[in-house]
Amino acid sequence: MSENVEILLQARDIKPTAMRMLILKNMLGFSRAFSLADLETVLETVDKSTIFRTIILFHEKTLIHSIDDGSGAIKYSVCSSNCSCSIGDSHAHFYCLHCNKTFCLEKVAVPDLNIPDNLVPVSINFVIKGFCEDCKMFAT
């Protein structure tokens, strides 16, 4: 696993330090999008500012993408190897109203939007809200 993490970092031109490898390994361990607080919980012995700086670096190098799901906490997810975080790479996200977890829906493309020619979009945030598999019994 550490070899794969090292390769992922090098592919995005990120120096694979022990701390960056540890943080990425834990990011890859999430089956859903994660927040800074989620990472701080699983990496309780790692300095919070180190985690924050690493998130910023990973985001700048398009190793992770950010999701504003409306919960008040930005979530992150590790990008696929062919993602450049451009608008063309945009996909939908699902936010569970009960457990507050956010999931990438990589196979659900953002609909084609007819944006006027005089506007230049730089990002798209497409979030579907509802109840996940574990929480669907709470749907009314």
C-alpha positions as CSV (number, residue, x, y, z in Angstrom):
1,M,0.0,0.0,0.0
2,S,2.8,2.5,0.8
3,E,4.3,2.0,-2.7
4,N,0.9,2.8,-4.2
5,V,0.6,5.9,-2.0
6,E,4.1,7.0,-3.0
7,I,3.3,6.6,-6.7
8,L,0.1,8.6,-6.3
9,L,2.0,11.5,-4.7
10,Q,4.8,11.4,-7.3
11,A,2.2,11.3,-10.2
12,R,0.9,14.7,-8.9
13,D,4.5,16.1,-8.4
14,I,4.3,15.9,-4.6
15,K,7.3,14.9,-2.7
16,P,6.4,11.7,-0.8
17,T,7.3,12.5,2.8
18,A,6.4,10.0,5.5
19,M,3.7,12.4,6.8
20,R,2.1,13.0,3.4
21,M,2.1,9.3,2.8
22,L,0.4,8.7,6.1
23,I,-2.3,11.4,5.5
24,L,-3.0,10.1,2.0
25,K,-3.2,6.5,3.2
26,N,-5.9,7.6,5.7
27,M,-7.7,9.7,3.0
28,L,-7.9,6.6,0.8
29,G,-9.4,4.7,3.8
30,F,-12.6,6.7,3.7
31,S,-15.5,5.2,1.7
32,R,-17.1,8.7,1.5
33,A,-16.0,12.3,1.3
34,F,-14.2,13.4,4.5
35,S,-13.7,16.7,6.3
36,L,-10.7,18.2,8.0
37,A,-12.3,17.1,11.3
38,D,-12.6,13.5,10.1
39,L,-8.9,13.5,9.3
40,E,-8.0,15.0,12.6
41,T,-10.0,12.3,14.4
42,V,-8.3,9.4,12.6
43,L,-4.9,11.1,12.8
44,E,-5.1,12.2,16.4
45,T,-1.3,12.2,16.9
46,V,-0.6,14.4,13.9
47,D,-0.5,18.1,14.3
48,K,-3.7,19.8,13.0
49,S,-1.8,22.4,11.1
50,T,0.2,19.7,9.3
51,I,-3.0,18.0,8.2
52,F,-4.4,21.4,7.1
53,R,-1.3,22.3,5.1
54,T,-1.3,18.9,3.5
55,I,-4.9,19.3,2.4
56,I,-4.1,22.6,0.8
57,L,-1.1,21.1,-1.0
58,F,-3.1,18.0,-2.2
59,H,-5.9,20.3,-3.4
60,E,-3.5,22.6,-5.3
61,K,-1.9,19.6,-7.0
62,T,-5.4,18.2,-7.8
63,L,-4.8,15.0,-5.8
64,I,-8.1,15.7,-4.0
65,H,-11.1,17.8,-4.9
66,S,-13.3,19.8,-2.5
67,I,-17.1,19.5,-2.1
68,D,-19.4,22.2,-0.6
69,D,-22.4,20.0,0.3
70,G,-24.2,22.7,2.2
71,S,-23.3,21.2,5.7
72,G,-21.0,24.1,6.6
73,A,-17.9,21.9,6.5
74,I,-16.0,21.5,3.2
75,K,-15.5,17.9,2.3
76,Y,-12.7,16.3,0.3
77,S,-12.3,13.2,-1.8
78,V,-9.2,11.7,-3.5
79,C,-9.3,12.2,-7.3
80,S,-9.1,9.5,-9.8
81,S,-5.7,9.2,-11.6
82,N,-7.1,10.9,-14.8
83,C,-8.8,13.8,-13.0
84,S,-7.5,17.3,-13.5
85,C,-10.3,19.0,-11.5
86,S,-11.5,20.9,-14.5
87,I,-15.2,21.6,-15.1
88,G,-15.1,18.6,-17.5
89,D,-14.2,16.3,-14.6
90,S,-17.2,17.5,-12.6
91,H,-19.5,14.8,-11.2
92,A,-22.4,14.9,-8.8
93,H,-22.2,14.3,-5.0
94,F,-24.8,12.9,-2.7
95,Y,-25.4,14.4,0.8
96,C,-27.3,12.3,3.4
97,L,-29.7,14.5,5.4
98,H,-29.6,12.0,8.3
99,C,-26.0,10.9,8.8
100,N,-24.5,14.0,7.1
101,K,-22.1,11.9,5.0
102,T,-21.2,13.0,1.5
103,F,-20.5,10.5,-1.3
104,C,-19.0,11.1,-4.8
105,L,-21.2,9.9,-7.6
106,E,-18.5,9.7,-10.2
107,K,-20.8,8.0,-12.8
108,V,-23.3,10.8,-12.5
109,A,-22.2,13.6,-14.7
110,V,-23.1,17.2,-14.1
111,P,-25.8,18.1,-16.7
112,D,-24.7,20.2,-19.6
113,L,-25.5,23.8,-18.8
114,N,-26.1,26.6,-21.3
115,I,-24.0,29.2,-19.6
116,P,-24.0,32.6,-21.4
117,D,-20.9,33.2,-23.4
118,N,-20.0,36.4,-21.4
119,L,-19.6,34.3,-18.2
120,V,-16.6,32.1,-17.4
121,P,-17.3,29.3,-15.0
122,V,-14.4,27.9,-12.9
123,S,-16.2,25.3,-10.9
124,I,-19.6,23.6,-10.6
125,N,-21.1,22.2,-7.4
126,F,-23.8,19.7,-8.0
127,V,-25.2,18.1,-4.8
128,I,-28.1,15.8,-4.5
129,K,-29.6,15.6,-1.0
130,G,-31.6,12.7,0.4
131,F,-31.1,9.6,2.5
132,C,-28.2,7.1,1.9
133,E,-28.6,3.3,2.0
134,D,-28.1,3.1,5.7
135,C,-30.5,6.0,6.5
136,K,-33.3,5.5,3.9
137,M,-35.7,4.2,6.7
138,F,-35.7,7.8,8.0
139,A,-37.1,9.2,4.7
140,T,-40.6,10.5,5.2
